[in-house]
């Protein structure tokens, strides 16, 4: 069991939409996160991987939608 506190509400539902690859199993998926470490278009973030069945690091492959657009700003 992890000693980390539970994720804040909305994690995975806010932030830019990115295409990313799980560093554990290599699965590619679209994810939302506001907590990218490094550059938004090529950084990494922690997120649940349903294939690995745990929280793993994901590497951003491509920025699909900027954060401003995902919040409805024009």
N, C-alpha and C positions, 0 to 999 in steps of 0.2 A: 504494500500500500504506500502511496506517495505521501511525503511529508509536506508537499506544497499545499497552500490554501486552495479552495475551490475557485474555479474561474469566475471572473466577474460576469454579471448578467450581460447578455448580448455578444459575448465573445463568439466569433464565427458568423455573426450576423451584421457586423459593422466593419467599416474600412473598405479599402479597395478590393475588387475582385481580381484574383491572380490565378494563373495556371502554375501549379507547383508540383515538385516531386518529393515523395517521402524518402528520407535518408535511410530508413530502416529496410523497407521492402522494394523501393523503386517505383511504387504506384504513382501515377500522375493523376491529378484531380484539380478541379476548380475550388478555391477556398476564399473566404473573406477574413481578413484580420487587420487590425489597426496597430499591431505590435510587431512590425517587421524590423529586424536588427540589420542595420546597414542600409544600402540604397533600396528604395521602394521597388524598383524594377529588377533587382538581382540579389536581394538579401535573403535572410532566412527567418523562420518563425516556428514556434512550437504550436502544434495543433493535433487533434485526435486523428489517428489513422485507423480506420475500421478494419483494414487488412491485418495490421500489426496488433490491433486490439489494445493500443496504449497511446499515450501522448508521445509524439516523436518530433524531430526537427524536419521541417520542409524547406526546400530551396526553391525560391521564386524562379520560374522559367520565363514568364511573360506577364506584363501588367495588362489585364483585359479591360478594366474599367477603373477610372480614377475615383478617389474617395469623394470628391466634390459631386460628381455625377451620381454616385450611389446614394447620396443623401438628398437628391432632388434639386440641387442648386444648378443654376444656369448661368 
